[in-house]
């Protein structure tokens, strides 16, 4: 049977190859999602680790165990428990975290012991024995430590490193055994230690003579490269680890008080796919600790971080899966279409096999084996395809935009294999459905079926189109009704039915269109049946009679183009709204806060630059050749009230002072945000400098209308002004700026005043410089100019940089990448499916075209029939797909508000379109039609009459 299967596959090699390509693309798209989610979040995690290490100078990826022994009275029990913990912790650290250990050390200690110079001890001891009182004269507290690898983490500044055991000292002032120790320079200064000095450790107890004597033999400092991992106690004295463990803790009252095991990991080796295993190991450790005396506390520094990232990975994967549903459905149509074409070609062979004794199970098993082979090949190729698709997504910087970004660390994990396997299994099942149906045909049924019109497809019988449209309408209604309460990142739950509704709507409208289209064509045919030419008559008849496969290709084309247009518009909308939020929030391309930071008399950081310096700096910045427009803008907090009703006032109002003409040339704005063009408001202010523009909500609160007098109070100065106009939006104005993530706080109001008016009223004030650049000028060009001219700034904001950074956000980056991938796959499958269908369908009509030629139809009339069929089937489907895609975009693209990461949208969400996206689609469609018609016409014109005779005999 295996040989038979291979021969069948070779016989239909091009169709089998088409099936493999379709299944492979589906597996690749699905498999790329978890691979991308893990890859992008891992890259973001590494970046976060690097940023935290640079800012805090502490290593962010470590595991620490802290042991407490304070409640154990027997020192021997403490030693036994320490040894037990030490053995188990070292073993667990070697297997539980899948990263190399960069630095690992163990620390033991005894805190809050009292020390004094050994030369003072005899006199103090006599006092204690005589008066039974311990005096704290010339004494201090010390913490005793031992670190197993201290010598490898510090460098010697003075003296030498300690030696193990005790050393015998015999001098005029001291005779006895001492332990050697090292300290830091800070400890030497704080505790007034002397290098080589001998000190006595004792307790605040009258009956104790002493605990031990130690000698300071060296001063050390932590190596610079070790500072992120280790620090030394200012009050600590450090002994040899083995000496402490085997000697010092055996002294009186010197048992272990605290212990610590520290391990720093190479976080560059961390893989998101291993996160779950790390957390499971951590839970096992917690259980082990609680079951074994519970005197340990484990701290994995990045436990919360990886939990957060795992949650983000689940959300990201879920969203991306929803976005690829239309494409997977379209690939499913493609695979089903090819599978049905194969079955149509092989029905005669199946019927012959059955008539010669083959059972239906045997016939089905042949196609089962063929499908499994196709699925296995597609699965293997698809997994590797997912790898490269993930690389493609990682290189995206927007829709159909790619940059040479650093390579994403991509790994084929269990989720990728699982998702890809499930997809391959599903498509094998889809291939087997037409095979199962075809295996039930006898040769008689096959011959009868060729002469009978196709019955209604199942979707028409069960009104699937109506059901899908009802579901889509419900989801759309539900979204529009509750969209204000939907937040993808907030506490509210997103109704994911809305995402499915996109696919349901496109498919539902496609099916509904195909329900009425044959009737429409038949009506046109009947109206002009007396005037149609033979070629038009044949084409109308062919289309009007319908047929499942002709309907299938039309649905396929409509779905492909509708999904392609929706993906293009979705990506453009997401990008436009995201960048618009940033541009509006900043107000202009570059903002520079001129000044120089210094200290006041009390040591507080302040701007010490005077007005003259700032003016000179402004003039120097203005000389940069890349500047298109520059202006000064002041942003302050003020109180605004009604002159007529003194009781009505607003505090903490955002006051902006602008120069109208310059401000209008430098800002970014969107026309839909204002009742009239923003220049209308600026022109009013230019004509009436004593007037102001305020937010509409504040005007309503003050019960003020344009022309009314209001006042603006800054510190102790009150300015009476005229209300010129009211607005909802203004460049850089965010009315929710004072509201925190939990919704606490009041909305901020706005007041815009003429710059000269404010300066004349209150004198000099803080300003920032707003700049718009010439086309092609880079932010780095201006930055280099500022550095070269030693221009002092408090801070600088570059909007283009902010936009580029937000595009690296995993959610936005992933959506751009997956929508780009969807678009490319959609167009490829659309073109391939179109050409394959028409070539194969024409091959099935060789007899019909041969008969036409035998009846006297010329070649050009045969080509005319093909052209008319293309117009009535392909062209109509393409136009319908473009229209349905546009309608779907209008209705459903706004649902992407629910993946907006902001708690409150500052500016309205709009649906965006890009002409070049439609041009791409038109070019692909025209090329597809041209290739298809050319191939079909060439094939048709080469049909000979003897072929028709031979087919007729068969």
C-alpha positions, 0 to 999 in steps of 0.5 A, spaced: 500 500 500 505 504 501 508 504 494 501 505 491 500 511 496 507 514 493 505 513 486 499 516 487 502 522 490 507 522 484 502 522 479 499 528 483 505 532 485 503 539 483 497 538 487 500 534 493 505 540 493 500 545 494 497 541 499 504 541 503 505 548 502 498 550 505 499 546 511 506 548 512 504 555 512 498 554 517 503 550 522 508 556 521 503 561 523 501 558 529 507 555 531 511 562 530 506 565 536 509 562 542 516 562 539 515 570 538 512 571 545 517 567 549 523 570 544 520 578 545 519 577 552 525 574 553 529 580 550 525 585 554 526 581 560 534 581 559 533 589 557 530 590 564 535 586 567 541 590 564 537 596 566 536 595 573 543 593 574 546 599 570 541 604 575 542 600 581 549 597 581 546 591 584 545 584 580 538 583 579 538 575 578 540 572 584 537 566 589 539 567 596 537 563 602 537 566 609 538 562 616 536 564 623 538 560 629 536 565 634 531 560 638 536 554 638 539 554 645 544 549 644 550 551 640 551 544 637 544 543 635 545 550 631 552 547 628 548 540 626 542 544 623 547 549 619 551 543 616 544 540 614 542 546 610 548 547 607 549 540 604 542 540 601 542 548 599 548 546 595 545 540 592 539 544 590 542 550 587 546 545 582 539 543 579 534 547 580 536 553 576 537 552 569 543 558 569 550 558 570 552 560 577 557 567 576 558 568 583 556 564 589 558 564 597 556 562 604 556 567 610 555 566 617 555 571 622 554 573 630 551 580 631 552 585 636 558 583 640 562 588 644 569 589 643 575 593 646 582 594 645 586 588 649 590 593 653 584 596 656 581 589 658 585 587 665 583 594 668 576 593 665 576 586 668 578 588 675 572 593 675 567 588 673 570 583 679 570 589 684 563 592 682 560 587 678 558 593 673 560 593 666 562 600 664 561 601 656 567 606 656 572 605 650 567 599 647 564 598 641 559 593 638 561 589 632 558 584 627 562 577 626 562 574 619 566 569 615 565 568 608 567 562 604 570 565 598 572 572 601 579 572 598 576 571 591 572 577 592 576 583 595 583 586 594 588 588 599 589 595 601 593 594 607 597 588 611 595 581 609 589 576 609 588 572 615 590 565 616 587 560 618 587 557 626 590 561 631 596 565 632 600 565 638 602 572 640 607 574 646 609 581 647 609 586 653 602 588 653 599 581 651 600 574 651 595 569 648 592 566 642 589 570 637 584 569 631 586 573 625 581 578 621 580 583 616 576 589 615 574 595 611 577 602 610 570 604 613 570 600 619 577 602 621 575 609 621 568 608 624 571 603 630 578 606 630 581 600 629 589 600 628 592 595 623 596 590 627 591 592 633 589 586 638 582 586 641 578 583 646 571 580 644 566 580 650 559 580 652 555 585 656 555 580 662 558 581 669 560 574 669 563 573 663 571 574 662 571 574 655 570 570 649 576 571 644 581 575 642 582 577 635 588 581 631 586 586 625 591 584 620 589 587 613 584 592 610 580 590 604 575 593 599 570 589 595 573 588 587 569 593 583 567 587 578 564 584 585 560 590 587 553 588 584 554 581 588 557 583 595 558 588 600 561 588 606 558 591 613 561 597 616 561 594 623 563 587 620 570 583 622 571 578 617 575 571 619 577 565 615 571 561 614 573 554 616 576 557 622 570 560 624 566 554 623 571 549 626 573 554 632 570 560 633 563 558 634 566 553 639 568 559 643 563 561 649 557 565 646 559 565 639 554 560 636 551 561 629 546 567 629 545 568 622 547 565 615 546 566 608 547 562 601 548 567 595 548 565 588 548 570 582 546 567 575 548 568 568 541 571 566 543 571 559 542 564 559 535 564 562 529 562 557 522 564 558 520 556 556 524 554 563 520 559 567 515 554 569 520 549 571 523 555 575 517 556 579 515 549 580 522 548 583 521 554 587 515 551 590 519 545 591 524 549 595 518 552 599 515 546 601 522 543 603 524 549 607 517 548 611 518 541 612 525 541 615 524 546 621 522 552 617 528 556 619 530 558 612 527 564 608 529 563 600 529 569 596 529 569 588 530 576 586 526 575 579 520 571 582 515 576 581 518 578 574 518 572 571 511 571 574 509 577 571 512 576 564 509 569 564 502 573 564 504 577 559 506 571 555 499 568 555 496 575 554 500 576 548 500 569 545 492 569 546 491 576 542 496 573 537 492 567 536 486 571 535 489 575 530 491 569 526 484 566 526 482 569 519 488 567 516 488 560 518 481 559 516 483 562 509 488 557 509 483 552 511 479 554 505 485 553 500 487 546 503 479 544 502 479 547 495 485 543 493 483 536 497 476 537 493 480 538 486 484 532 487 478 528 489 474 530 483 480 528 479 480 521 482 473 519 483 473 515 477 479 511 480 476 510 486 470 508 483 474 503 479 477 500 485 471 499 489 468 496 483 474 491 482 473 489 490 477 494 494 473 495 500 471 502 502 476 502 508 481 500 504 480 506 499 480 510 505 486 508 508 490 509 502 488 517 503 489 516 510 496 514 509 497 520 504 494 525 508 499 523 514 505 523 510 503 530 507 501 532 514 508 529 517 512 533 511 508 539 512 509 539 520 516 538 520 517 544 514 512 548 518 516 548 525 522 550 521 518 555 517 515 558 524 523 559 526 524 564 520 517 567 521 518 569 528 525 572 525 521 576 520 516 578 526 522 580 530 524 585 524 518 588 523 518 596 525 511 597 523 506 594 518 510 592 512 516 595 515 522 592 517 529 594 520 535 591 521 534 590 529 539 585 533 537 578 532 531 575 537 533 569 541 528 564 538 528 557 540 523 551 538 519 550 545 514 545 547 508 550 545 511 551 538 511 543 537 504 542 541 501 548 537 504 546 530 502 539 531 495 541 533 494 545 527 497 539 522 492 534 525 487 539 524 489 540 516 490 532 515 483 532 518 480 537 513 484 533 507 480 527 509 473 529 509 473 530 501 477 523 501 472 520 506 466 522 502 469 520 495 470 513 498 463 512 498 462 513 491 460 506 486 462 507 479 454 507 477 454 513 482 460 517 480 457 516 472 450 519 475 453 524 479 457 527 473 450 528 469 446 531 475 447 538 478 450 539 485 446 539 490 446 545 495 452 546 499 451 544 507 452 552 509 446 553 505 442 548 507 443 550 515 443 557 514 450 558 516 451 565 513 445 567 517 448 564 524 455 567 523 452 574 521 447 574 527 453 572 532 458 577 529 452 583 530 451 580 537 458 581 538 459 588 535 453 590 539 455 588 545 462 591 544 459 598 542 455 598 548 460 596 553 466 599 550 467 604 555 468 598 560 473 594 556 480 594 558 485 589 555 490 590 561 485 592 566 481 588 571 475 588 566 475 581 562 475 582 555 470 579 550 474 575 546 468 573 541 469 580 538 475 578 535 472 572 532 466 576 530 471 579 525 472 572 521 465 570 522 462 577 519 467 576 513 465 569 512 458 570 513 457 576 508 461 572 503 456 566 504 450 571 504 453 574 497 454 567 494 447 565 496 444 571 492 449 572 486 447 566 482 440 568 482 443 575 480 447 572 474 441 568 472 436 574 472 441 578 468 442 572 463 435 571 462 434 579 461 439 579 455 439 572 453 437 574 446 442 579 445 448 575 448 454 572 444 455 565 444 461 566 448 457 570 453 451 565 453 456 560 455 459 564 460 453 566 463 450 559 463 456 556 466 456 561 472 448 561 473 448 554 474 453 555 480 456 549 482 460 548 489 467 549 486 465 555 483 462 558 489 468 555 493 473 559 489 469 566 490 468 565 497 476 563 498 477 570 494 472 574 498 475 571 504 482 572 502 482 579 500 477 581 506 482 579 511 488 582 507 484 589 507 482 588 514 489 586 517 492 592 513 487 597 516 488 594 523 495 595 523 495 602 520 490 604 525 494 601 531 500 604 529 497 611 527 493 611 534 499 609 538 504 614 535 498 619 535 498 618 543 505 620 543 506 626 539 500 629 542 502 628 549 509 631 547 506 636 543 512 637 538 518 633 535 523 636 540 523 639 547 529 642 551 529 644 558 534 649 558 538 650 565 544 648 569 543 644 575 546 646 582 545 646 589 542 652 593 544 654 600 541 648 604 544 643 599 537 642 594 538 641 587 536 647 583 536 651 576 542 656 577 542 659 570 539 666 570 535 669 564 541 672 561 544 665 560 538 662 558 537 667 552 544 666 550 542 658 550 536 659 546 539 664 541 545 658 540 540 653 539 536 657 534 542 657 530 542 650 528 541 649 521 536 643 522 531 647 525 524 648 522 521 652 527 523 654 534 519 657 540 518 658 547 513 655 551 511 656 559 508 650 563 505 652 570 500 651 575 495 656 576 488 657 579 482 660 574 476 663 577 470 667 574 470 674 575 463 674 576 462 669 581 468 669 585 466 662 589 467 658 582 474 657 581 479 651 579 485 649 582 491 646 579 490 648 572 495 647 567 497 654 564 501 654 558 504 660 555 505 660 548 507 665 542 501 664 537 504 664 530 511 660 532 507 655 536 502 654 530 508 652 526 512 648 531 506 643 534 503 636 532 496 636 531 490 632 528 484 636 525 479 631 528 480 634 535 478 641 534 471 644 532 475 648 527 482 648 525 487 650 531 490 656 527 483 659 528 484 659 536 491 661 535 489 667 530 484 669 536 489 669 541 494 673 536 489 679 535 487 679 542 493 678 547 489 679 553 485 673 552 485 666 554 483 659 551 480 654 556 478 647 557 470 646 555 469 642 562 472 648 566 468 653 562 462 649 564 464 649 571 465 657 571 459 658 567 463 662 562 462 663 555 467 666 550 467 674 551 466 673 559 471 676 564 475 670 568 481 671 572 488 667 572 492 667 579 499 665 579 502 665 586 500 671 589 499 675 582 492 675 579 491 677 572 484 678 569 483 676 562 477 675 556 475 668 555 476 667 547 474 660 546 474 653 549 477 646 547 477 639 549 484 638 546 491 642 546 498 639 544 501 636 550 495 637 554 492 630 558 486 631 562 488 625 566 495 627 568 493 627 575 489 621 575 493 614 578 492 607 575 487 606 581 483 612 578 484 616 584 485 624 583 481 629 579 482 631 572 486 637 570 483 643 566 487 647 561 488 655 560 492 657 554 495 664 555 499 669 550 506 668 552 508 676 552 501 677 556 504 672 562 511 675 562 508 682 562 504 680 568 509 676 572 516 677 569 520 672 568 518 665 568 521 658 567 520 656 559 522 650 555 524 650 548 519 647 543 523 645 536 520 642 529 525 639 525 527 639 517 525 633 513 531 628 514 534 631 520 536 626 525 535 627 533 542 625 533 544 631 529 541 636 534 544 632 540 551 632 537 550 640 536 548 641 543 554 637 545 559 640 541 557 647 543 557 645 551 549 647 551 547 645 558 540 642 559 536 640 565 533 634 560 531 633 553 525 630 550 525 627 543 519 625 540 521 620 534 525 616 540 519 615 544 515 613 538 521 608 536 521 605 543 514 604 543 514 600 537 519 595 541 513 594 546 512 586 545 504 587 544 505 593 539 511 589 536 507 583 536 501 585 533 505 589 527 509 583 526 503 578 526 499 582 521 504 583 516 505 576 516 498 575 516 497 580 510 503 576 506 501 569 507 494 571 505 496 574 498 501 568 497 495 563 498 490 568 494 494 568 488 496 561 489 489 558 490 486 562 484 491 560 479 491 552 481 483 552 481 483 555 474 488 551 471 485 545 474 478 547 473 479 548 465 483 541 465 477 538 467 473 542 462 477 539 456 472 535 453 467 541 453 472 546 450 473 540 445 466 540 443 466 547 442 471 547 437 468 541 434 462 545 433 466 551 430 468 556 435 474 559 434 480 560 439 478 567 440 471 566 442 474 560 447 478 566 450 472 570 450 469 565 454 474 564 459 475 572 460 467 573 461 468 567 466 473 571 470 469 577 470 463 574 473 467 569 478 474 572 479 473 579 478 466 580 482 469 576 487 475 581 488 471 587 488 466 584 493 472 582 497 475 589 497 468 592 499 467 587 504 474 588 507 473 596 507 466 595 511 469 590 516 474 595 517 469 600 519 465 596 523 471 592 527 477 596 527 475 600 532 475 594 537 482 595 537 481 600 543 481 594 548 488 592 547 490 600 548 495 599 554 493 606 557 488 607 562 484 613 559 485 615 552 487 622 552 485 623 544 479 619 540 481 612 537 480 613 529 480 608 524 486 609 519 487 607 512 494 607 508 493 608 500 499 604 499 496 598 502 490 598 497 495 599 492 499 593 494 493 589 494 491 592 487 498 590 484 497 583 487 490 582 484 492 584 477 498 580 477 494 574 479 489 575 474 494 576 468 498 570 470 491 566 471 488 568 464 494 567 460 495 560 463 488 558 462 488 562 455 494 558 453 492 551 455 485 552 452 487 554 445 492 548 445 486 543 445 485 539 439 479 536 436 482 529 437 482 530 444 475 531 445 473 525 441 478 521 445 475 524 452 468 522 449 470 515 448 472 515 455 
